[in-house]
Amino acid sequence: MSANFENKKLVVSEIEELAKNAKSIVLVDYRGLTVAQVTELRNNARNAGGIYKVYKNRLMKLAFEKLGIQFPASDFEGTTAVLFHNTDEVAPAKVALDGSKKYGVIKLKSGYVAGKYYNTEEITALANIPSREVLLGQLVGLLTSPMRSLAVGLSEVAKTKA
């Protein structure tokens, strides 16, 4: 076998390993980005705990099919980059959407999150979900609001009777 074939097998196994451990996979079209912008996007993904990689479409498609992850063939047309994250379902979509807003040329193609395929609209909606910390803060606010209102009401009643 040729060295090129062996290299491709290694790349496919690398993609498989990343995809196997990922809770979230997002495909983006990065056409039009400069090298500096790609580097910044890669760093943003790394800072969010994820991985941003560019592979050949055919090798990505082959690796995903081996794992039973089905993306439409149209998702592998043109320039395609992939974002993986092992622990956060939303982080890759947020990184991609932020990059799309900042650079104006990135297009979210689709995603595979927690075992389910998401099209462009669904992955964009997922990216717009507030972070876990924000959601927990909102929950705490909702839970403490009735108690706070009761305390203020009782305080006002006590002031009027005194």
C-alpha positions in Angstrom: 0.0 0.0 0.0 1.1 3.5 -0.7 2.2 5.9 2.0 -0.6 8.3 0.9 -3.2 5.6 1.5 -1.8 4.9 5.0 -1.9 8.7 5.8 -5.6 8.8 4.7 -6.4 5.8 7.0 -4.7 7.6 9.9 -6.7 10.8 9.2 -10.0 8.8 9.0 -9.2 7.1 12.3 -8.3 10.5 13.9 -11.7 11.8 12.8 -13.4 8.7 14.1 -11.8 9.0 17.5 -12.7 12.7 17.8 -16.3 12.0 16.7 -16.7 9.0 19.0 -15.8 11.0 22.1 -17.8 14.1 21.0 -21.1 15.2 22.4 -21.4 17.8 19.7 -20.2 18.0 16.1 -20.8 21.1 14.0 -19.9 21.5 10.3 -19.2 25.0 8.9 -18.4 26.5 5.5 -15.3 28.6 6.2 -14.8 29.9 2.6 -13.5 33.5 2.6 -11.7 33.4 6.0 -8.2 34.7 6.2 -5.5 32.6 7.9 -5.6 35.0 10.8 -9.3 34.6 11.2 -9.1 30.8 11.0 -6.4 30.8 13.7 -8.6 33.0 15.9 -11.6 30.7 15.3 -9.4 27.7 16.2 -8.3 29.5 19.4 -11.9 30.4 20.3 -12.9 26.7 19.9 -9.9 25.7 22.0 -10.7 28.3 24.7 -14.3 26.9 24.8 -12.9 23.4 25.4 -13.4 22.2 21.8 -11.5 21.4 18.7 -11.7 23.1 15.2 -10.2 21.1 12.4 -10.2 21.1 8.6 -10.2 17.8 6.8 -11.0 16.6 3.3 -14.7 16.2 2.8 -14.4 12.6 1.6 -12.4 11.5 4.6 -14.9 13.2 7.0 -17.8 11.6 5.3 -16.1 8.2 5.4 -15.3 8.5 9.1 -18.8 9.6 10.1 -20.4 6.8 8.0 -18.2 4.3 9.8 -19.7 5.5 13.1 -23.2 5.6 11.8 -23.4 9.4 11.9 -25.4 10.4 8.8 -24.9 13.9 7.3 -26.5 14.8 4.0 -24.1 14.7 1.1 -24.7 18.4 0.5 -23.0 19.1 3.9 -19.7 17.9 2.4 -19.7 20.3 -0.7 -17.3 23.2 -0.8 -15.0 24.1 2.1 -15.9 22.3 5.3 -14.5 22.6 8.8 -15.6 20.7 11.8 -15.9 21.6 15.4 -15.9 18.9 18.1 -16.6 19.2 21.8 -16.5 16.3 24.3 -18.5 17.7 27.2 -20.7 20.7 26.0 -23.4 20.2 23.4 -23.8 23.9 22.7 -20.2 25.3 22.7 -19.2 24.4 19.1 -22.4 25.9 17.7 -21.8 29.0 19.8 -18.2 29.3 18.5 -19.4 28.9 14.9 -22.2 31.4 15.2 -20.0 33.9 16.9 -17.5 33.5 14.1 -20.3 33.9 11.6 -21.4 37.1 13.1 -17.9 38.5 13.5 -16.5 37.6 10.1 -19.6 37.5 8.0 -18.4 34.7 5.8 -18.8 31.5 7.9 -21.9 29.5 7.2 -23.2 26.9 9.7 -24.0 23.8 7.7 -25.3 21.3 10.2 -24.5 19.5 13.4 -24.8 16.2 15.2 -25.6 16.8 18.9 -26.3 14.0 21.5 -27.0 11.5 18.8 -29.3 13.6 16.7 -28.8 15.4 13.4 -29.5 19.2 13.4 -29.9 21.2 10.2 -28.7 24.8 9.8 -31.7 26.4 11.4 -31.8 24.0 14.3 -28.0 24.3 15.0 -28.4 28.1 14.9 -31.3 28.0 17.4 -29.1 25.7 19.6 -26.3 28.3 19.5 -28.7 31.0 20.6 -29.5 29.2 23.9 -27.9 31.1 26.8 -25.0 29.5 28.6 -25.5 27.0 31.4 -24.3 29.6 34.0 -26.9 32.2 32.7 -29.7 29.6 32.7 -28.8 28.6 36.3 -28.8 32.2 37.4 -32.2 32.7 35.8 -33.5 29.6 37.6 -32.2 30.9 40.9 -33.8 34.2 40.3 -37.1 32.6 39.5 -37.0 30.4 42.6 -36.1 33.3 45.0 -38.5 35.8 43.5 -41.6 34.7 45.4 -39.7 34.6 48.7 -38.2 38.1 48.1 -41.7 39.4 47.3 -43.1 37.9 50.4 -40.3 39.3 52.6 -40.9 42.8 51.1 -44.6 42.5 51.6 -44.2 41.5 55.2 -41.8 44.3 55.8 -44.2 46.8 54.5 -47.0 45.4 56.6 -44.8 45.6 59.7 -43.9 49.3 58.9 -47.5 50.3 58.6 -48.5 48.7 61.9 -45.5 50.2 63.8 
